């Protein structure tokens, strides 16, 4: 039995099988590996319009 790598049906079945395997293995791998981390920034806390941040940002005195 020889495998013809030029046969389109072989590649369709290979892609489907690889997708199914990935779907099954995904349950065994921790979720943090699969999810992308959102890159964000911390919001500054303000009370009555005054900044309450710990770091002075510089500026007018």
Secondary structure as the mmCIF struct_conf table of DSSP 4:
data_model
#
loop_
_struct_conf.conf_type_id
_struct_conf.id
_struct_conf.beg_label_comp_id
_struct_conf.beg_label_asym_id
_struct_conf.beg_label_seq_id
_struct_conf.end_label_comp_id
_struct_conf.end_label_asym_id
_struct_conf.end_label_seq_id
TURN_TY1_P TURN_TY1_P1 UNK A 5 UNK A 6
HELX_RH_AL_P HELX_RH_AL_P1 UNK A 8 UNK A 26
TURN_TY1_P TURN_TY1_P2 UNK A 27 UNK A 28
BEND BEND1 UNK A 29 UNK A 29
HELX_RH_AL_P HELX_RH_AL_P2 UNK A 31 UNK A 34
BEND BEND2 UNK A 35 UNK A 35
HELX_LH_PP_P HELX_LH_PP_P1 UNK A 36 UNK A 38
HELX_LH_PP_P HELX_LH_PP_P2 UNK A 42 UNK A 45
STRN STRN1 UNK A 46 UNK A 47
TURN_TY1_P TURN_TY1_P3 UNK A 48 UNK A 49
STRN STRN2 UNK A 50 UNK A 51
BEND BEND3 UNK A 54 UNK A 55
#
